[in-house]
Amino acid sequence: MQNPADFARPADKLVLIVDDDDSVRELIEFIVKKEGFRTEKAADGEEALNKARSVNPDLILLDLMLPKFGGFEILRELQSDETGSIPIVIITGRYTDRSTSDMIKQEPNVRDFIEKPVKPQVLTALLHKLLRTQPPKRPA
């Protein structure tokens, strides 16, 4: 059993949520904030790259279908400079065949892949695992 002191606090971690759909972005933000994480949001690829460079998030939740740069271009850009070490979780609503998802998972900064509709339990478990944080205590 790991010592809780080995974990960071969610409040110390910043998650950048990138999705062009307002309702999806709001839902994901709600889930992420409920777990105690801080959030930044971006609605398109250009804004995502600018925010990633300016706020230096601990993790990026990235939709692949975006205006102004697609998700693949953003993945490549994020690997090229000071953002290269930021872990990325791909969130996509498009059905992705195994070879495409395997190809995406080969990208050095991609840690995982979630399909829409996003299941809150799946997302929160993944965030805590990747960011090494403890889920907040819930009243029984």
Secondary structure, 3 states (H helix, E strand, C coil): CCCHHHCECHHHCEEEEECCCHHHHHHHHHHHHHCCCEEEEECCHHHHHHHHHHHCCCEEEEECCCCCCCHHHHHHHHHHCCCCCCCEEEEECCCCCHHHHHHHHCCCCEEEEEECCCCHHHHHHHHHHHHCECCCCCCC
